[in-house]
Amino acid sequence: MPNNKFAFFNGAIVPIEQAQVSVMTNTLNYGTGCFEGIRGYWVPEEQQLFIFQLQAHMERLQRSCRILFMQLPYSTAELCEITLDLLRHEQFREDVYIRPLVYKSDPAIAVQMNGLTDAFTLFAVGFGQYIAGSAIRACVSSWRRIDDNIIPSRAKACGAYINSALAKTEALLNGYDEAIVLGGDGQVAEGSAANLFIVRDGVLITPTVSNDILEGITRQVVLELARERLGLQVREAAIDRTELYVADEAFFCGTGAEIKPIVEIDQRKVGNGEVGPVAGTLVRLYSDLVRGRIPAYRQWCTPVYL
């Protein structure tokens, strides 16, 4: 069960039980909202909670709002301060997941984005692994990813995640841990809620941002780490379904998923069926990175407690 006590709601930090909306709220009925998922990591040796890439997430929330005809009443800097204030009220001493949400608050039976009232709320909960296990099995979903001219994947739109939920549910019911979703053109897009990478012949490859994927913050971190720390050749390029079956390695990445190696796809072993050297190294590197243990990247980690 969630262990949080507060939420930022209607312009103030209030007890979580007071952060309520009507059953007639437009976003509840039609998915007319957008959100972010942000992680914070508790570091016992420093007695500090670090929020990873806080500003980058709030900047992406602003971009989602622009795409969806929504107006945020706060600047990126103000959103960051609201987040810190809430977490200081909560006094977490564990890893957390932070959820900012922009939504249409009117009790309006109106399928539209314009002319409605925008509201903002934010809460955080204690949070561990999003996908259990050190390595996972995945399948290619029968559900296709929605494209940019249907619901734009680069906006984290609430209603779009029905697409993700259908793909993930299908994977779980068929005995897998996660889904890989193809775009309308039949090429690989991403996971149900994570970006995807493969390794072939020493080259790290990920779909382009034009392949109907979320412009992932963790994805960008992986690209930078691969170039600067691992010295890998990196390509952003279209990936065919069958390339998944001949890849030497594969893994998901995302704020929730973190770095999650894939050892089987559609009942075919990825490589030798074990966590590969690239994914294994990235898992360890990312774990240190988000906890502020790599000085060169410490600016990505925002401390909560003064």
Short mmCIF file of the C-alpha atoms (twelve columns), coordinates in Angstrom:
data_MODEL
# 
_entry.id   MODEL 
# 
loop_
_atom_site.group_PDB 
_atom_site.id 
_atom_site.type_symbol 
_atom_site.label_atom_id 
_atom_site.label_alt_id 
_atom_site.label_comp_id 
_atom_site.label_asym_id 
_atom_site.label_seq_id 
_atom_site.Cartn_x 
_atom_site.Cartn_y 
_atom_site.Cartn_z 
_atom_site.pdbx_PDB_model_num 
ATOM 1   C CA . MET A 1   0.000   0.000   0.000   1 
ATOM 2   C CA . PRO A 2   1.189   3.585   -0.616  1 
ATOM 3   C CA . ASN A 3   2.972   5.032   2.406   1 
ATOM 4   C CA . ASN A 4   2.699   8.726   1.575   1 
ATOM 5   C CA . LYS A 5   0.993   11.319  3.783   1 
ATOM 6   C CA . PHE A 6   0.785   14.415  1.605   1 
ATOM 7   C CA . ALA A 7   0.145   15.741  -1.890  1 
ATOM 8   C CA . PHE A 8   0.519   19.095  -3.599  1 
ATOM 9   C CA . PHE A 9   -3.056  19.901  -4.582  1 
ATOM 10  C CA . ASN A 10  -4.874  23.137  -5.479  1 
ATOM 11  C CA . GLY A 11  -1.720  25.180  -4.855  1 
ATOM 12  C CA . ALA A 12  -0.786  23.827  -1.420  1 
ATOM 13  C CA . ILE A 13  0.600   20.774  0.357   1 
ATOM 14  C CA . VAL A 14  -2.337  18.986  1.967   1 
ATOM 15  C CA . PRO A 15  -2.954  15.614  3.658   1 
ATOM 16  C CA . ILE A 16  -3.242  12.980  0.958   1 
ATOM 17  C CA . GLU A 17  -6.851  12.191  1.866   1 
ATOM 18  C CA . GLN A 18  -7.789  15.777  0.968   1 
ATOM 19  C CA . ALA A 19  -6.351  15.498  -2.561  1 
ATOM 20  C CA . GLN A 20  -9.603  14.422  -4.187  1 
ATOM 21  C CA . VAL A 21  -11.294 15.061  -7.536  1 
ATOM 22  C CA . SER A 22  -14.867 14.565  -8.717  1 
ATOM 23  C CA . VAL A 23  -15.952 11.478  -10.646 1 
ATOM 24  C CA . MET A 24  -17.027 13.993  -13.308 1 
ATOM 25  C CA . THR A 25  -13.495 15.374  -13.776 1 
ATOM 26  C CA . ASN A 26  -12.783 15.585  -17.511 1 
ATOM 27  C CA . THR A 27  -9.388  13.833  -17.298 1 
ATOM 28  C CA . LEU A 28  -10.849 10.893  -15.370 1 
ATOM 29  C CA . ASN A 29  -13.444 10.409  -18.082 1 
ATOM 30  C CA . TYR A 30  -11.351 11.052  -21.195 1 
ATOM 31  C CA . GLY A 31  -7.640  10.806  -20.295 1 
ATOM 32  C CA . THR A 32  -7.099  14.500  -21.097 1 
ATOM 33  C CA . GLY A 33  -3.977  14.990  -19.002 1 
ATOM 34  C CA . CYS A 34  -0.234  14.451  -18.948 1 
ATOM 35  C CA . PHE A 35  2.256   13.373  -16.323 1 
ATOM 36  C CA . GLU A 36  5.828   12.521  -15.445 1 
ATOM 37  C CA . GLY A 37  7.470   9.713   -13.509 1 
ATOM 38  C CA . ILE A 38  10.532  10.728  -11.491 1 
ATOM 39  C CA . ARG A 39  12.659  8.651   -9.160  1 
ATOM 40  C CA . GLY A 40  14.415  9.563   -5.958  1 
ATOM 41  C CA . TYR A 41  17.120  7.366   -4.413  1 
ATOM 42  C CA . TRP A 42  17.911  7.102   -0.716  1 
ATOM 43  C CA . VAL A 43  21.661  6.981   -0.008  1 
ATOM 44  C CA . PRO A 44  22.237  5.777   3.583   1 
ATOM 45  C CA . GLU A 45  25.917  6.716   3.754   1 
ATOM 46  C CA . GLU A 46  25.010  10.352  3.070   1 
ATOM 47  C CA . GLN A 47  21.598  10.270  4.791   1 
ATOM 48  C CA . GLN A 48  20.361  11.942  1.638   1 
ATOM 49  C CA . LEU A 49  17.565  11.463  -0.877  1 
ATOM 50  C CA . PHE A 50  18.644  12.297  -4.434  1 
ATOM 51  C CA . ILE A 51  16.125  13.053  -7.179  1 
ATOM 52  C CA . PHE A 52  17.477  11.948  -10.532 1 
ATOM 53  C CA . GLN A 53  17.166  14.359  -13.485 1 
ATOM 54  C CA . LEU A 54  14.491  16.443  -11.763 1 
ATOM 55  C CA . GLN A 55  14.809  19.463  -14.048 1 
ATOM 56  C CA . ALA A 56  14.846  17.358  -17.226 1 
ATOM 57  C CA . HIS A 57  11.598  15.674  -16.199 1 
ATOM 58  C CA . MET A 58  9.871   18.954  -15.420 1 
ATOM 59  C CA . GLU A 59  11.043  20.406  -18.735 1 
ATOM 60  C CA . ARG A 60  9.509   17.407  -20.525 1 
ATOM 61  C CA . LEU A 61  6.263   17.940  -18.601 1 
ATOM 62  C CA . GLN A 62  6.195   21.496  -19.947 1 
ATOM 63  C CA . ARG A 63  6.653   20.146  -23.487 1 
ATOM 64  C CA . SER A 64  3.831   17.639  -23.021 1 
ATOM 65  C CA . CYS A 65  1.568   20.488  -21.938 1 
ATOM 66  C CA . ARG A 66  2.395   22.488  -25.055 1 
ATOM 67  C CA . ILE A 67  1.508   19.566  -27.291 1 
ATOM 68  C CA . LEU A 68  -1.788  18.964  -25.473 1 
ATOM 69  C CA . PHE A 69  -3.085  22.558  -25.234 1 
ATOM 70  C CA . MET A 70  -2.490  22.637  -21.484 1 
ATOM 71  C CA . GLN A 71  -1.186  25.534  -19.414 1 
ATOM 72  C CA . LEU A 72  0.960   24.943  -16.336 1 
ATOM 73  C CA . PRO A 73  0.717   27.745  -13.782 1 
ATOM 74  C CA . TYR A 74  4.297   27.072  -12.633 1 
ATOM 75  C CA . SER A 75  7.732   27.470  -14.197 1 
ATOM 76  C CA . THR A 76  10.169  24.562  -14.338 1 
ATOM 77  C CA . ALA A 77  12.089  26.027  -11.393 1 
ATOM 78  C CA . GLU A 78  8.874   26.340  -9.373  1 
ATOM 79  C CA . LEU A 79  7.910   22.742  -10.168 1 
ATOM 80  C CA . CYS A 80  11.294  21.588  -8.880  1 
ATOM 81  C CA . GLU A 81  10.827  23.570  -5.654  1 
ATOM 82  C CA . ILE A 82  7.323   22.141  -5.159  1 
ATOM 83  C CA . THR A 83  8.782   18.653  -5.492  1 
ATOM 84  C CA . LEU A 84  11.497  19.313  -2.928  1 
ATOM 85  C CA . ASP A 85  9.016   20.890  -0.521  1 
ATOM 86  C CA . LEU A 86  6.672   17.909  -0.723  1 
ATOM 87  C CA . LEU A 87  9.475   15.405  -0.154  1 
ATOM 88  C CA . ARG A 88  10.718  17.364  2.856   1 
ATOM 89  C CA . HIS A 89  7.223   17.122  4.313   1 
ATOM 90  C CA . GLU A 90  7.175   13.375  3.678   1 
ATOM 91  C CA . GLN A 91  10.660  12.744  5.177   1 
ATOM 92  C CA . PHE A 92  11.194  9.545   3.172   1 
ATOM 93  C CA . ARG A 93  14.170  7.391   4.074   1 
ATOM 94  C CA . GLU A 94  13.788  5.033   1.104   1 
ATOM 95  C CA . ASP A 95  13.707  5.091   -2.691  1 
ATOM 96  C CA . VAL A 96  10.680  6.970   -3.991  1 
ATOM 97  C CA . TYR A 97  8.640   7.492   -7.129  1 
ATOM 98  C CA . ILE A 98  7.315   10.994  -7.812  1 
ATOM 99  C CA . ARG A 99  4.228   11.666  -9.917  1 
ATOM 100 C CA . PRO A 100 3.464   15.179  -11.229 1 
ATOM 101 C CA . LEU A 101 0.120   15.306  -13.039 1 
ATOM 102 C CA . VAL A 102 -1.524  18.023  -15.121 1 
ATOM 103 C CA . TYR A 103 -5.225  17.438  -15.669 1 
ATOM 104 C CA . LYS A 104 -8.441  19.022  -16.895 1 
ATOM 105 C CA . SER A 105 -10.342 19.632  -13.665 1 
ATOM 106 C CA . ASP A 106 -13.739 20.702  -15.022 1 
ATOM 107 C CA . PRO A 107 -16.749 18.422  -14.537 1 
ATOM 108 C CA . ALA A 108 -17.276 18.744  -18.274 1 
ATOM 109 C CA . ILE A 109 -18.785 16.229  -20.688 1 
ATOM 110 C CA . ALA A 110 -16.601 17.664  -23.433 1 
ATOM 111 C CA . VAL A 111 -14.184 15.687  -25.602 1 
ATOM 112 C CA . GLN A 112 -11.748 18.523  -26.228 1 
ATOM 113 C CA . MET A 113 -8.559  20.057  -24.842 1 
ATOM 114 C CA . ASN A 114 -9.300  23.779  -25.245 1 
ATOM 115 C CA . GLY A 115 -11.600 25.890  -23.099 1 
ATOM 116 C CA . LEU A 116 -11.179 23.715  -19.993 1 
ATOM 117 C CA . THR A 117 -9.443  24.440  -16.669 1 
ATOM 118 C CA . ASP A 118 -5.967  23.012  -16.180 1 
ATOM 119 C CA . ALA A 119 -4.872  21.882  -12.715 1 
ATOM 120 C CA . PHE A 120 -1.654  20.480  -11.291 1 
ATOM 121 C CA . THR A 121 -1.030  17.956  -8.541  1 
ATOM 122 C CA . LEU A 122 2.016   16.048  -7.332  1 
ATOM 123 C CA . PHE A 123 2.571   13.153  -4.949  1 
ATOM 124 C CA . ALA A 124 5.334   10.684  -4.100  1 
ATOM 125 C CA . VAL A 125 5.376   7.124   -2.768  1 
ATOM 126 C CA . GLY A 126 8.000   4.702   -1.544  1 
ATOM 127 C CA . PHE A 127 8.986   2.569   -4.522  1 
ATOM 128 C CA . GLY A 128 11.265  -0.358  -5.346  1 
ATOM 129 C CA . GLN A 129 11.624  -2.261  -8.619  1 
ATOM 130 C CA . TYR A 130 9.069   -1.601  -11.340 1 
ATOM 131 C CA . ILE A 131 9.919   -4.859  -13.146 1 
ATOM 132 C CA . ALA A 132 10.972  -7.598  -10.741 1 
ATOM 133 C CA . GLY A 133 14.122  -9.629  -11.267 1 
ATOM 134 C CA . SER A 134 17.637  -8.982  -12.486 1 
ATOM 135 C CA . ALA A 135 16.756  -10.081 -16.037 1 
ATOM 136 C CA . ILE A 136 13.482  -10.639 -17.850 1 
ATOM 137 C CA . ARG A 137 11.660  -12.436 -20.653 1 
ATOM 138 C CA . ALA A 138 9.798   -10.371 -23.236 1 
ATOM 139 C CA . CYS A 139 7.456   -10.932 -26.158 1 
ATOM 140 C CA . VAL A 140 6.525   -8.909  -29.203 1 
ATOM 141 C CA . SER A 141 3.000   -7.665  -28.567 1 
ATOM 142 C CA . SER A 142 0.111   -8.024  -30.982 1 
ATOM 143 C CA . TRP A 143 -0.802  -4.453  -30.048 1 
ATOM 144 C CA . ARG A 144 0.868   -1.774  -32.188 1 
ATOM 145 C CA . ARG A 145 2.257   1.500   -30.832 1 
ATOM 146 C CA . ILE A 146 0.118   4.545   -31.553 1 
ATOM 147 C CA . ASP A 147 1.859   6.924   -33.942 1 
ATOM 148 C CA . ASP A 148 2.620   10.622  -33.712 1 
ATOM 149 C CA . ASN A 149 -0.450  11.615  -35.733 1 
ATOM 150 C CA . ILE A 150 -2.789  9.591   -33.504 1 
ATOM 151 C CA . ILE A 151 -1.526  10.280  -29.964 1 
ATOM 152 C CA . PRO A 152 2.034   11.648  -29.861 1 
ATOM 153 C CA . SER A 153 4.386   9.346   -27.964 1 
ATOM 154 C CA . ARG A 154 6.745   12.221  -27.115 1 
ATOM 155 C CA . ALA A 155 3.995   13.607  -24.878 1 
ATOM 156 C CA . LYS A 156 3.299   11.577  -21.749 1 
ATOM 157 C CA . ALA A 157 -0.444  11.771  -22.276 1 
ATOM 158 C CA . CYS A 158 -2.622  9.984   -19.730 1 
ATOM 159 C CA . GLY A 159 -4.994  8.410   -22.248 1 
ATOM 160 C CA . ALA A 160 -2.138  7.040   -24.354 1 
ATOM 161 C CA . TYR A 161 -1.191  4.588   -21.621 1 
ATOM 162 C CA . ILE A 162 -4.178  2.390   -22.425 1 
ATOM 163 C CA . ASN A 163 -1.971  1.293   -25.341 1 
ATOM 164 C CA . SER A 164 0.824   0.441   -22.895 1 
ATOM 165 C CA . ALA A 165 -1.528  -1.304  -20.479 1 
ATOM 166 C CA . LEU A 166 -2.958  -3.553  -23.199 1 
ATOM 167 C CA . ALA A 167 0.523   -4.587  -24.351 1 
ATOM 168 C CA . LYS A 168 1.804   -5.230  -20.823 1 
ATOM 169 C CA . THR A 169 -1.331  -7.167  -19.836 1 
ATOM 170 C CA . GLU A 170 -1.031  -9.391  -22.899 1 
ATOM 171 C CA . ALA A 171 2.609   -10.129 -22.047 1 
ATOM 172 C CA . LEU A 172 1.833   -10.997 -18.427 1 
ATOM 173 C CA . LEU A 173 -1.122  -13.221 -19.318 1 
ATOM 174 C CA . ASN A 174 1.098   -15.095 -21.776 1 
ATOM 175 C CA . GLY A 175 3.739   -15.759 -19.125 1 
ATOM 176 C CA . TYR A 176 6.248   -13.029 -20.015 1 
ATOM 177 C CA . ASP A 177 7.537   -10.148 -17.900 1 
ATOM 178 C CA . GLU A 178 7.255   -7.350  -20.436 1 
ATOM 179 C CA . ALA A 179 6.119   -6.467  -23.967 1 
ATOM 180 C CA . ILE A 180 7.976   -5.086  -26.974 1 
ATOM 181 C CA . VAL A 181 5.692   -2.976  -29.140 1 
ATOM 182 C CA . LEU A 182 6.032   -2.452  -32.891 1 
ATOM 183 C CA . GLY A 183 5.050   0.760   -34.623 1 
ATOM 184 C CA . GLY A 184 2.465   1.017   -37.364 1 
ATOM 185 C CA . ASP A 185 5.243   0.358   -39.912 1 
ATOM 186 C CA . GLY A 186 6.094   -2.965  -38.271 1 
ATOM 187 C CA . GLN A 187 9.419   -1.785  -36.916 1 
ATOM 188 C CA . VAL A 188 10.402  -1.930  -33.262 1 
ATOM 189 C CA . ALA A 189 9.274   1.047   -31.171 1 
ATOM 190 C CA . GLU A 190 9.807   0.381   -27.450 1 
ATOM 191 C CA . GLY A 191 8.569   -1.563  -24.441 1 
ATOM 192 C CA . SER A 192 5.159   -1.023  -22.891 1 
ATOM 193 C CA . ALA A 193 6.603   1.829   -20.802 1 
ATOM 194 C CA . ALA A 194 10.354  1.814   -21.447 1 
ATOM 195 C CA . ASN A 195 12.787  2.450   -24.274 1 
ATOM 196 C CA . LEU A 196 14.627  -0.451  -25.903 1 
ATOM 197 C CA . PHE A 197 18.262  -1.050  -26.859 1 
ATOM 198 C CA . ILE A 198 19.968  -3.953  -28.586 1 
ATOM 199 C CA . VAL A 199 23.645  -4.797  -29.076 1 
ATOM 200 C CA . ARG A 200 24.812  -6.301  -32.382 1 
ATOM 201 C CA . ASP A 201 28.469  -6.920  -33.187 1 
ATOM 202 C CA . GLY A 202 29.611  -4.468  -30.545 1 
ATOM 203 C CA . VAL A 203 27.292  -1.645  -31.673 1 
ATOM 204 C CA . LEU A 204 24.582  -0.286  -29.367 1 
ATOM 205 C CA . ILE A 205 21.393  0.403   -31.327 1 
ATOM 206 C CA . THR A 206 18.110  2.041   -30.303 1 
ATOM 207 C CA . PRO A 207 15.095  3.203   -32.338 1 
ATOM 208 C CA . THR A 208 15.061  6.851   -33.376 1 
ATOM 209 C CA . VAL A 209 12.743  9.420   -31.807 1 
ATOM 210 C CA . SER A 210 10.797  9.298   -35.093 1 
ATOM 211 C CA . ASN A 211 9.908   5.633   -34.467 1 
ATOM 212 C CA . ASP A 212 6.958   6.673   -32.262 1 
ATOM 213 C CA . ILE A 213 8.816   6.400   -28.969 1 
ATOM 214 C CA . LEU A 214 8.921   8.515   -25.865 1 
ATOM 215 C CA . GLU A 215 11.925  10.836  -25.901 1 
ATOM 216 C CA . GLY A 216 13.245  9.045   -22.852 1 
ATOM 217 C CA . ILE A 217 15.407  10.816  -20.292 1 
ATOM 218 C CA . THR A 218 16.998  7.538   -19.217 1 
ATOM 219 C CA . ARG A 219 17.458  6.685   -22.896 1 
ATOM 220 C CA . GLN A 220 19.536  9.828   -23.321 1 
ATOM 221 C CA . VAL A 221 21.547  8.989   -20.202 1 
ATOM 222 C CA . VAL A 222 22.310  5.516   -21.607 1 
ATOM 223 C CA . LEU A 223 23.452  6.989   -24.919 1 
ATOM 224 C CA . GLU A 224 25.817  9.326   -23.095 1 
ATOM 225 C CA . LEU A 225 27.173  6.635   -20.781 1 
ATOM 226 C CA . ALA A 226 27.698  4.235   -23.683 1 
ATOM 227 C CA . ARG A 227 29.764  6.791   -25.583 1 
ATOM 228 C CA . GLU A 228 31.687  8.381   -22.725 1 
ATOM 229 C CA . ARG A 229 32.137  5.529   -20.248 1 
ATOM 230 C CA . LEU A 230 31.960  2.350   -22.321 1 
ATOM 231 C CA . GLY A 231 33.493  3.710   -25.539 1 
ATOM 232 C CA . LEU A 232 30.811  2.021   -27.621 1 
ATOM 233 C CA . GLN A 233 29.731  2.852   -31.122 1 
ATOM 234 C CA . VAL A 234 26.108  4.001   -30.850 1 
ATOM 235 C CA . ARG A 235 23.428  4.135   -33.557 1 
ATOM 236 C CA . GLU A 236 19.916  5.528   -33.463 1 
ATOM 237 C CA . ALA A 237 18.230  3.611   -36.259 1 
ATOM 238 C CA . ALA A 238 15.145  1.629   -37.203 1 
ATOM 239 C CA . ILE A 239 15.162  -1.939  -35.840 1 
ATOM 240 C CA . ASP A 240 13.330  -4.780  -37.578 1 
ATOM 241 C CA . ARG A 241 11.521  -7.410  -35.504 1 
ATOM 242 C CA . THR A 242 13.881  -10.168 -36.592 1 
ATOM 243 C CA . GLU A 243 16.878  -8.132  -35.440 1 
ATOM 244 C CA . LEU A 244 15.631  -8.777  -31.913 1 
ATOM 245 C CA . TYR A 245 16.136  -12.499 -32.487 1 
ATOM 246 C CA . VAL A 246 19.744  -12.181 -33.658 1 
ATOM 247 C CA . ALA A 247 20.856  -9.520  -31.175 1 
ATOM 248 C CA . ASP A 248 23.777  -10.278 -28.875 1 
ATOM 249 C CA . GLU A 249 22.110  -8.339  -26.054 1 
ATOM 250 C CA . ALA A 250 18.909  -6.423  -25.401 1 
ATOM 251 C CA . PHE A 251 17.633  -4.315  -22.544 1 
ATOM 252 C CA . PHE A 252 14.929  -1.872  -21.551 1 
ATOM 253 C CA . CYS A 253 15.596  1.466   -19.919 1 
ATOM 254 C CA . GLY A 254 13.395  4.054   -18.283 1 
ATOM 255 C CA . THR A 255 12.825  5.910   -15.052 1 
ATOM 256 C CA . GLY A 256 10.624  3.121   -13.735 1 
ATOM 257 C CA . ALA A 257 12.404  0.185   -15.375 1 
ATOM 258 C CA . GLU A 258 15.900  1.627   -14.801 1 
ATOM 259 C CA . ILE A 259 18.222  -0.681  -16.829 1 
ATOM 260 C CA . LYS A 260 16.600  -4.086  -17.233 1 
ATOM 261 C CA . PRO A 261 18.404  -6.776  -19.294 1 
ATOM 262 C CA . ILE A 262 16.307  -9.010  -21.564 1 
ATOM 263 C CA . VAL A 263 17.489  -12.620 -21.831 1 
ATOM 264 C CA . GLU A 264 14.657  -14.048 -23.940 1 
ATOM 265 C CA . ILE A 265 12.360  -12.670 -26.657 1 
ATOM 266 C CA . ASP A 266 9.492   -14.717 -28.113 1 
ATOM 267 C CA . GLN A 267 10.970  -17.943 -26.676 1 
ATOM 268 C CA . ARG A 268 14.338  -17.269 -28.287 1 
ATOM 269 C CA . LYS A 269 17.429  -16.716 -26.180 1 
ATOM 270 C CA . VAL A 270 19.041  -13.308 -26.506 1 
ATOM 271 C CA . GLY A 271 22.734  -14.057 -27.063 1 
ATOM 272 C CA . ASN A 272 23.583  -16.945 -24.746 1 
ATOM 273 C CA . GLY A 273 20.498  -16.371 -22.616 1 
ATOM 274 C CA . GLU A 274 22.382  -14.566 -19.862 1 
ATOM 275 C CA . VAL A 275 22.935  -10.904 -18.957 1 
ATOM 276 C CA . GLY A 276 25.516  -9.594  -21.415 1 
ATOM 277 C CA . PRO A 277 28.580  -7.466  -20.649 1 
ATOM 278 C CA . VAL A 278 27.147  -4.182  -21.962 1 
ATOM 279 C CA . ALA A 279 23.831  -4.453  -20.100 1 
ATOM 280 C CA . GLY A 280 25.557  -5.753  -16.969 1 
ATOM 281 C CA . THR A 281 27.994  -2.859  -16.923 1 
ATOM 282 C CA . LEU A 282 25.226  -0.326  -17.507 1 
ATOM 283 C CA . VAL A 283 23.149  -1.758  -14.660 1 
ATOM 284 C CA . ARG A 284 26.020  -1.253  -12.214 1 
ATOM 285 C CA . LEU A 285 27.003  2.124   -13.616 1 
ATOM 286 C CA . TYR A 286 23.437  3.444   -13.545 1 
ATOM 287 C CA . SER A 287 22.934  2.291   -9.960  1 
ATOM 288 C CA . ASP A 288 25.953  4.342   -8.849  1 
ATOM 289 C CA . LEU A 289 25.047  7.268   -11.085 1 
ATOM 290 C CA . VAL A 290 21.538  7.858   -9.709  1 
ATOM 291 C CA . ARG A 291 22.852  7.745   -6.148  1 
ATOM 292 C CA . GLY A 292 25.381  10.504  -6.760  1 
ATOM 293 C CA . ARG A 293 28.409  8.221   -6.525  1 
ATOM 294 C CA . ILE A 294 29.988  9.294   -9.831  1 
ATOM 295 C CA . PRO A 295 31.328  12.848  -9.401  1 
ATOM 296 C CA . ALA A 296 31.215  13.663  -13.124 1 
ATOM 297 C CA . TYR A 297 27.443  13.195  -13.175 1 
ATOM 298 C CA . ARG A 298 26.525  14.331  -9.693  1 
ATOM 299 C CA . GLN A 299 24.840  17.458  -11.086 1 
ATOM 300 C CA . TRP A 300 22.050  15.172  -12.326 1 
ATOM 301 C CA . CYS A 301 21.165  14.299  -8.724  1 
ATOM 302 C CA . THR A 302 19.222  16.901  -6.740  1 
ATOM 303 C CA . PRO A 303 19.553  16.513  -2.943  1 
ATOM 304 C CA . VAL A 304 16.300  16.817  -1.009  1 
ATOM 305 C CA . TYR A 305 17.439  17.374  2.541   1 
ATOM 306 C CA . LEU A 306 19.319  20.531  3.506   1 
# 
